[in-house]
Amino acid sequence: MTPLDGESDPLERPAPTSHSPVQVAGEPGHVAGEEVPPTELNAWRRGFTPQAEIWNGRLAMVGLSVGLSVLVVARLASH
């Protein structure tokens, strides 16, 4: 279904631009999408921080990979 001439699609969202930063709720002065140096993302910080979430994801992927690898090796060794 296409919109009629001159009408815009109500479900179409505008493309994000770098000229309109989004303020993150609860964090004054922090803007979503701002550039962060790689050393800051790799910092080992505890608590509910973006760095902790990044490390949580990395370690979860390592655990998942190791677990699946063990299962595959055990399955291959049993046959």
C-alpha positions in Angstrom: 0.0 0.0 0.0 1.4 3.4 -1.0 0.4 6.8 0.3 -1.6 9.0 -2.0 0.0 11.9 -3.8 1.1 14.5 -1.3 0.5 12.3 1.7 3.2 10.9 3.9 3.2 7.4 5.3 2.2 7.7 9.0 4.4 4.6 9.9 7.5 6.0 8.2 10.0 7.3 10.7 12.4 10.1 9.9 16.0 9.1 9.4 18.2 10.0 12.4 20.6 12.8 11.8 23.8 13.8 13.6 22.4 17.3 14.1 19.7 16.2 16.5 21.3 14.4 19.5 19.0 12.5 21.8 19.2 13.2 25.6 19.4 10.0 27.6 16.9 9.8 30.4 18.3 10.0 33.9 21.8 11.1 32.8 22.2 14.8 32.5 24.9 15.9 30.1 25.0 12.5 28.3 23.9 12.4 24.7 23.0 9.1 23.0 25.2 8.5 20.0 28.2 10.6 21.0 31.6 9.3 20.2 33.4 7.4 23.0 37.1 6.5 22.8 37.8 2.8 22.6 39.8 2.9 25.9 36.6 4.1 27.6 34.5 1.2 26.2 37.1 -1.4 27.3 37.4 0.0 30.8 36.6 -2.6 33.5 33.8 -0.8 35.4 31.4 -2.5 37.7 27.8 -1.7 38.2 25.1 -0.8 35.7 27.3 0.9 33.2 27.7 0.6 29.4 31.2 -0.8 29.9 29.8 -3.5 32.2 27.2 -4.4 29.7 29.8 -4.7 26.9 31.9 -7.0 29.0 28.8 -9.0 30.0 28.0 -9.6 26.4 31.6 -10.5 25.5 31.9 -13.0 28.3 28.4 -14.5 27.5 29.5 -15.1 24.0 32.8 -16.8 25.2 30.8 -19.0 27.5 28.3 -19.9 24.8 31.1 -20.7 22.3 33.0 -22.8 24.8 29.8 -24.7 25.8 28.8 -25.4 22.2 32.4 -26.5 21.4 32.4 -28.9 24.3 29.1 -30.4 23.1 30.3 -30.8 19.5 33.6 -32.4 20.7 31.8 -34.8 23.1 29.3 -35.7 20.4 32.1 -36.4 17.9 34.1 -38.4 20.4 31.2 -40.6 21.4 30.7 -41.9 17.8 
